[in-house]
Amino acid sequence: MADLKEVLVPDIGGDEVQVIEICASVGDSLAAEDAIITVESDKATMDIPAPFAGVLKELKVAVGDKVSEGTLIALLAAEGEAAAPQAAKTEAPKAPAPKTEAPKTDESTAKPATTAAPVANAAASGSQVIEVTVPDIGDAKDVDVIEVLVQEGDHIDADAGLITLETDKATMDVPAPQAGVVKSLKIKVGDKVSEGSLILLLEVAGAAAAQPAATTVAATPSAPAAATPAVASVQEIKVPDIGGSTDVDVIELLVAVGDEISVDQGLITLESDKATMEVPAPVAGKVTELIVKVGDKVSEGSVIAKVEVKGAAVAVSAPAPQADAPVAEPAAAAQPNRPPVPYHPSAGVQPTTGVVFASPSVRRLAREFGVDLSQVKGSGRKGRIQKEDVQAYVRYELSRPKASAATAVGGNGLQVIDAPKVDFSKFGDVVEVPLTRIQKISGPNLHRNWVTIPHVTQFDEADITELENFRKQQNELAAKKKQNIKFTPLVFMMKAVAKTLQDFPTFNSSLSPDGESLIQKQYYHIGVAVDTPNGLVVPVFRDVDKKGIVELSQELAEISAKARDGKLKAADMQGSCFTISSLGGIGGTAFTPIVNYPDVAILGVSKSEFKPKWNGKEFVPRLMCPLSLSYDHRVIDGALAARFSVTLSSYLSDIRTLIM
């Protein structure tokens, strides 16, 4: 008859940890060392295994519970005396678990201390290169390196993750013993390491390198204490993400050396060809040095100032985006924006998303299926990847259409041959003219939208005879009253579009990032393409449905002037639901506008002209306005687009219906 045995949490370093995954179900037959649960601290994850073979009779914990050494997690039925010699309590997993030689410390004991031995001496005021080696990781040897979290040249903080190690029982990050610059990496993904293996060479400040805590493993708990809260630190403030713009002009300095600044206070003002913006301070403190001056050109990651932060830990990094800062927080995995569909050939090679958070059992499953976990979106707490996420990813990949073997794939990522390289000078004289900044920025976006969105264009005409007569009358009245306002056909078009969007909410939506649902917006913001000397920009007019013709006319005049002067801010060109591109003032009969993602439709307006129209008795001249409606065929079908176009034309033909 089977004996019922208690399974307790083994020695895990004295900390309370959270259950993040249940690896077995009641009734499962488990072999010795099969995982029962997975637990996680702030520093590491590990599986708690079955101490002997048997049948799982009862689970005593659930996902989200907190456990510590000695907590009852399950009841296991072992057959006969097979389990008799076994202790009721499991042994500590033989893995790089969060175990230290001083288990009575705080949470920092869950992360192994990294041995750092100086290899180059320098003056106390200079710098020093130290060796960073694998610390005490228990009895584990030849542990796999599954991820390298830093690169050569990276500036890292004390206690930042350097590499991730994995055994069959646990995964853990090896932290940096001090802040410094990575000079040379000595290992790569796939290498096997043990205690004392050299990880990298780290250049640290001379005074920091002299700290005895960096030379011994026994000083583990004190290593993070190098970031003493009472000591002021000088932080570099860098240009954050500015939407892909590079070499942007600094047009104004808003602070001076010695100024005391607060969080979010403006430091400098930048100006591109399409927007001006302030760069805010991510921290409060005193400006000790300004790195830039008016007229300099900066890009994302450029250092603009140094700020002394009082009472801040040295290990704290500025929240401004830094291209060279390895982020070891789980939220980092959720930061990269995913495309509207999980992947498109035009995207080329998919970039990795940084640190991957998954239990050892999930990692084993991913290896069995050949899944790159950096491409899997986690649904667990803090973005942790669950077993179900890997299974869903595999199912999705199997369902995706694959390119045929006969399809040639060019280096541009598309399934077409590469464009030929042509030397035009052999046919005659040529002049090479550089693209404008707006062309450089908008070109890749237009190309992406054209390739990734299946476009269809619906052509129609609207009878705007009565609208045009009314518009001219209102302009004459405004001139007599000496009102500084001019009514253009575009404002009536904007009002009619807003009304039509209310009738057809599918047009006022965006495809969700996973491509599985529609995000329907309850506001009506309309983008209008404006031609400027430097190129086309699309400012956004908000809440068009709530504004009258007079207010929209005034706003259109103001924003158009700002656009032509290059004074638009980034916020002025964000948040559109639908876009209008009007070429009526130039000419043409029709064209195919490109959908402005994340919108799902765009309206092209061409030059109006008088045409003979049959009224039932005779032909009469009517002013007809050509309309070209391009839409995303994944979201909108042809019948719906035709109804939208007809409804819009009816509103333009009789503007009285706009107030119904």
Buried (B, 14 or more C-beta within 10 A) or exposed (E): EBBEBBBBBBBBBBBBBBBBBBBBEEEBEBEBBBBBBBBBBEBBBBBBBBBBBBBBBEBBBEBEBEBEBEBBBBBBBBEEEBBEEBEEBBEBBBBBBBBBEBBEBEBBBBBBBBBBBBEBEBEEEEBBBBBBBBBBBBEBEEBBBBBBBBEEEBBBBBBBBBBBBBBBBBBBBBBBBBBBBBBEBBBEEEBEBEBEBBBBBBBBBBEBBBBEBBBBBEBBBBBBBBBEEEEEBBBBBBBBEBBEBBEBBBEBBBBEEEBEBEEEBBBBBBBBBBBBBBBBBBBBBBBEEBBBEEEBEBBBBBBBBBBBBEEBBBBBBBEBBBEBBBBBEBEBBBEEEBBBBBEBBBBEEBEBBBBBBBBBBBBEBBEEEEBEBBBBBBEBBEBBBBBEBBEBBBEEBEEEEEEEEEEEEEEBBBEEEEEEEEEEEEEEEEEEEEEBBBBBBBEEEBBBBEBBBEBBBBBBBBBBBBBBEBBEEBBEEBEEEEEEBBBBBBBBBBBBBBBBBEEBEBBBBBBEBEEEEBEEBEEBBBBBBBBBEBBBBBBBBBEBBEBEBBEBBBBBBEBBEBBBEBBBBBEBBEEBBBBBBBBBEEEEEBBBBBBBBBBBBBBBBBBBEEEEBEEEEEEEEBBBBBBBBBBBBBBBEEEBBEBBBEBBBBBBBEBEEBEE
